[in-house]
Amino acid sequence: MKLNKLSLFYCLAILFAISFSACGDDDGGSGNVDCNDASAVTNAISDELQAVNDASTAFSNDPTNNDLCEDFKDAYIDYIDALRDLRDCANQAGVTDWQDTLDAAEAAAEDLLCM
């Protein structure tokens, strides 16, 4: 059940990343990211997203392995942190529930029980 909840928030986070990446006016954006450049936004989170995908695949293949569970949880939290860094882009795009969505996703990740 918790893994399903985590998957839902993972999908929502990706949706938000895609939805704001092509919108808004850029006034310097989030750090060095041009919020109007979808590839720049994607590149800003690509390493973390790849780590989540890799960890998710590994954990799915062996869901009883505690180390893989912890790796998945850690990778997911790192991905959320990377998305938090793009808050300015989300604000420019008018995404009003960015922080709430990321907080909920992080709570779901923290609730993932690894044995």
C-alpha positions as CSV (number, residue, x, y, z in Angstrom):
1,M,0.0,0.0,0.0
2,K,2.7,2.4,0.9
3,L,4.6,1.6,-2.2
4,N,1.5,2.5,-4.3
5,K,1.2,5.8,-2.4
6,L,4.9,6.5,-3.1
7,S,4.4,5.6,-6.8
8,L,1.5,8.1,-7.0
9,F,3.6,10.9,-5.6
10,Y,6.5,10.0,-7.8
11,C,4.2,10.3,-10.8
12,L,2.8,13.6,-9.5
13,A,6.3,15.0,-9.1
14,I,7.3,14.1,-12.6
15,L,4.0,15.6,-13.9
16,F,4.8,18.9,-12.1
17,A,8.4,18.9,-13.4
18,I,7.1,18.5,-17.0
19,S,4.2,20.9,-16.6
20,F,6.2,23.9,-15.5
21,S,9.3,23.3,-17.6
22,A,7.8,24.9,-20.6
23,C,5.9,27.7,-18.9
24,G,6.6,31.0,-17.2
25,D,8.8,34.0,-17.6
26,D,12.5,33.6,-16.7
27,D,14.0,36.2,-14.4
28,G,17.0,34.1,-13.5
29,G,15.0,31.1,-12.4
30,S,16.0,28.5,-9.9
31,G,19.8,29.0,-9.6
32,N,21.3,28.5,-13.0
33,V,18.3,26.8,-14.6
34,D,16.5,28.7,-17.4
35,C,12.9,27.9,-16.4
36,N,11.8,28.5,-20.0
37,D,14.1,25.8,-21.3
38,A,12.5,22.4,-20.8
39,S,15.8,20.6,-21.5
40,A,17.6,22.7,-18.9
41,V,15.0,21.9,-16.3
42,T,15.1,18.2,-17.2
43,N,18.9,18.2,-17.0
44,A,18.7,19.8,-13.6
45,I,17.0,16.7,-12.2
46,S,18.1,14.0,-14.6
47,D,20.7,12.4,-12.3
48,E,18.3,12.1,-9.5
49,L,15.5,10.9,-11.7
50,Q,17.8,8.2,-13.1
51,A,18.8,7.1,-9.6
52,V,15.1,6.8,-8.6
53,N,14.4,4.8,-11.7
54,D,17.4,2.5,-11.1
55,A,16.6,2.0,-7.4
56,S,12.9,1.5,-8.1
57,T,13.7,-1.2,-10.7
58,A,16.1,-3.0,-8.4
59,F,13.7,-2.9,-5.4
60,S,10.8,-4.1,-7.6
61,N,12.9,-7.1,-8.6
62,D,13.7,-7.9,-5.0
63,P,11.2,-6.3,-2.7
64,T,12.4,-8.2,0.4
65,N,16.0,-6.8,0.1
66,N,16.3,-4.1,2.9
67,D,19.3,-2.5,1.3
68,L,17.5,-2.0,-2.0
69,C,14.5,-0.6,-0.1
70,E,16.8,1.9,1.6
71,D,18.5,2.8,-1.7
72,F,15.1,3.4,-3.2
73,K,13.9,5.6,-0.3
74,D,17.2,7.6,-0.3
75,A,17.1,8.1,-4.1
76,Y,13.5,9.2,-4.0
77,I,14.2,11.8,-1.2
78,D,17.2,13.1,-3.2
79,Y,14.9,13.5,-6.2
80,I,12.4,15.4,-4.1
81,D,15.2,17.7,-2.9
82,A,16.2,18.3,-6.5
83,L,12.7,19.2,-7.4
84,R,12.6,21.6,-4.4
85,D,15.5,23.4,-5.9
86,L,13.2,24.2,-8.9
87,R,10.6,26.0,-6.8
88,D,11.2,29.3,-8.6
89,C,10.3,27.7,-11.9
90,A,7.2,26.2,-10.4
91,N,6.2,29.6,-9.0
92,Q,6.8,31.3,-12.4
93,A,4.5,28.7,-14.0
94,G,1.8,29.3,-11.5
95,V,2.0,25.9,-9.8
96,T,0.4,26.8,-6.4
97,D,0.6,23.4,-4.6
98,W,4.3,22.7,-5.4
99,Q,5.4,22.8,-1.8
100,D,2.4,20.8,-0.5
101,T,2.9,18.1,-3.1
102,L,6.6,17.8,-2.4
103,D,6.0,17.7,1.4
104,A,3.4,14.9,0.9
105,A,5.7,13.0,-1.4
106,E,8.6,13.3,1.1
107,A,6.3,12.1,3.9
108,A,5.3,9.1,1.8
109,A,8.9,8.3,1.2
110,E,9.7,8.6,4.9
111,D,6.8,6.3,5.7
112,L,8.2,3.6,3.4
113,L,9.0,0.7,5.7
114,C,12.2,-1.1,5.0
115,M,12.7,-4.2,7.0
